[in-house]
Amino acid sequence: MQSDLNKGNGNNIEIIMSDAKQVYYVLHRKPYRESSQILDLFCEKQGRFSALYRVNKKNPPLQPFTPYQIQFSGRGNLKYCQYVETNYSSFTESKGHSLKGKNLYCGFYLNELVMRLTWQDEPQPELFKVYEQTLHGLLALDSDQQSEPLLRRFEFHLLAILGYQYNWQQDSNCRDIQPQQYYNFDPHSGFNVINAEAYGMTQPAHNKPLGFSGEAILAVAKNDWGHALSWQVAKQIARLALQPLLGDKPLSSRALFQKF
């Protein structure tokens, strides 16, 4: 719903009343002039977009990973955050509202992927749903629990939305992945069997080719994160798949993980 308010200078200022159920997350923020910030926000209906936010005693800086309801004002492409309040109604099943330690860095990683790999003002309802589910999952984790499956799920959902959906049960020639075989991975074609002429034959234990084992690939396909190599293989494949999309500029959030 929209309404116009008349100011003393006679100009019409457009007030945009956001949907009461619409939730916004801060992906990134940077200073603007003396007392404002440019926020990169993420929501279901609009996707990623920018807005101005004035910081003062009554309006402290908005925090990432916090669900907000926001009312905007202004004309043109860049809106102003007119009214902001937190909305934790969807976080009732989580253990808290703050990411800590490694999980905090995981959150920064999610935000950086969304910033780098999505277009502005392009609705991403499916990605937003997975993003919020991943945040809920990270919040619910104990400090010693493994966050890798949550990150891999988000990465592969993001890749699928971008048009890169991989078949974890068949190779690029539509042949079933064999547990005893080894495969390399191509971001464009998927899995390719190594030594194709020996397809279906067990490799000698002392002469295993470099690549990913079919057994581990199938474990990822089944979401079997208890397998000794499943999460490691999924991580390596996710990096290979994301690299052409991210380009040569490294992800800042990855450097944070070196502390762990």
N, C-alpha and C positions, 0 to 999 in steps of 0.2 A: 504494500500500500504506500502511496506517495502523497505528500501534502506540501504546499508552499507556505512559507512564513515570510511576511513583509518586515524588513528591517527599516531602521530610521532613514537609511540612504535611499530608500525607494526601490532597491534591487530585490528581486525575488531569489531567495535562497532555498534550494531544493533540499528537503529533508526526506531521507530514504528510510522508511521504517522496515527493519529487517524482520524476516519470519521469526516468530517466537521460538520455533524449534530449530532454527539455523544455528549451527555452532561454528565458530571460527578459531583457528589455531595460528599462532605466530611462527612462521618458518624462519624469518630473519628480520633483523632490525638494524638500522644505521642512523647516526645523528643527522639532523637536518636543521641548519641555522642554530640558534642558541638554545632553544627549549623544545624542540620538536624532534620526532623520529619518523623516518619512512619505514613502514612495516610491510613485509611481504606476508600476506595472510593466505590461508588455505581453508576452503569450505566446500561443501558438497555441490552446491548449485552453480557456483562461479569458478571453482577451481582455484588457481593461484592468481592473486592480484595484489596491487599496492595501495596503501592508504596512509595519510598523514595522521600522526597522533601527537598531541601536545602534552608534554611532561611537566608536572608541577606537584605541589604538596598534595593536592586532592587527586591527582592522576599520576600515580607511580608508574614506572615502566612496565609494559605488559610482558609476561613471561612465556617462553616456549612451553609446549606440552600442557598448557592450561586451556580448557574449553571456555570460550567467551561468547557472549551475546553482544552484538554491536549494532548501534544505530549510526548511520552515516549521514553526512550532509555535504553540500557542495555541488558544483557543476563541472562537467568535463570528465576526463579519464581518471584523474586522481581525486579520490574522495577523502573526507575528513572523518575521523572517528569522533562522533558527537557524544555518544553515551555508551559506556562499557560496563558490563557486569559479568562475573564468573558464573558458569553453569556446570555444576558437577553432577547433574542428575544422571548422566550416563556412566558415571564412575562408581556407582554404588557397590559394585562387586569387587573393586580393587582395594588393595590394602592401604593405599595412601594416594596422595595427589602429587608427589614429588619423585622424580627419577633421581637415583643416586649411583655413585660409583660408575662401574662399567655400563650399567643400564642407561645412565645419563648420556654417555658417549654414543650408545646405540641410538638414542633419540636424536642426537645431532646428526648422525649418519642418515637416518630416515629423512630428516629435514633437508639435508644437502642433496640427496637424490631427487627429491621432489623439486627443489629449486633448479637443479641442473638439467632435469630430463622432462619437464613439463612446460607447456606454453602458458603464457599469461592469458587470463580471461577465457580459459577453455574448461568447461565443466568436466569434472572427473569424479562422478558419483561412486563408481566402483573402487577407484583408487582411494578416495577419501574414506570409504568404509573399511578397507583393509588397513589404511594408515591408523585409523582410530582403534581398530581391533588390536593392532600391533602395540600401540601405546598402552592399552588396557592390559595386554599380556605382559609387557615389561614392568608395569606398575605392580602386577600381581606376583612377580618373581621374587623369591628370596635371593639374597646376595650370592649364594653359592649355587644357584640354579643356572642352567645353561640357556643363554639367550639366542644361540645360533639358529635353532629351528624357526624362531619368530622372524629373524632377519632374513633367512633364506626364503620363507614364505612370502614376505613382502617383496623381496627382490624379483622373484619369479612371477608374482602377480604384476608388478610394474613392467617387467619385460613383455609379458603377454599383452598388456594394454597397449604397449608401444609397437606391437606386431611381431614379437619374438616369442612364440610359444613352442616349447620343445617337447618332442616325444621321448619320454624316458624309458619306453618299452620296446622301441624299434630304432634301428639305425637309419641313416639317410637313404638307404636303398630299400627301406620298408621290410627289413628282415629283423626278426625278434632278437633283442639283446640276449646274448648267451652269457651265463654266469662265469664260465671259464675263459671267456675271450677278453681281449683288451681293446680299448677304443680311444681315439683322440676326439677332440671336440672342436667344431667350427661354429662360430657365432651365427653364421648364415644358414648352414645346412644341418647342424646338429651333430650327432654321433657318427663317426666313421670307423669301421673295423680296421684294426691294424693287421697287416699281412693278410689281405683279403683272400689270397690263394689258399691260405690255411684256415679259412673260415670254418668254424665248428670244431676245430682240432685243439686239444689242450696244449698250451705252451709248456715246454719243460720248465721246471721250477727255477733252474739256474740260468735261464735265458729268457726271462720275462721281458717283453717289450715295454718301453715307456708309454704311459697312457693311463686311462682309468679302467679299473676292472669292471666287467659286466655285473659281477655280484654286487659291488657297491652302487652302481648306477640303478640296479633294480631295487636295492634297499631304499634309495632316495625316492623312487617311484612309489613305493609303498609307505612312505613317511616313517620308515623304520630307523629312528634316530638312535636306537640302541646298537646298531651295527658299528663295528670298530671304525669304519672308514666313511660312513654315509655323510656325516655333517662336514667332514673335511673335503670330500669330493664335491659336495654341493657348493661349498664356499669357493673352491677353485673354479668350478664351472660358472658360477655367478660372476666372478671377476672377469673371466674370459668373455662372457656375454656382454657385460656392461662396458668393457674397455673401449670398443669402437664408438659407443654412444657418448661416453664421457670425454673422449679425446685425450690429449697429452697433459692437460691440467690435472694435477693430483687432487684427490679429495682431502680437504683439511681435516675432516673428522677421523680419517683412518690413522693419522699421526697420533691421535689421542689414545688409540688402543695399544700403542707401544708401551704404555705404562703398566699394562696387565700381562 
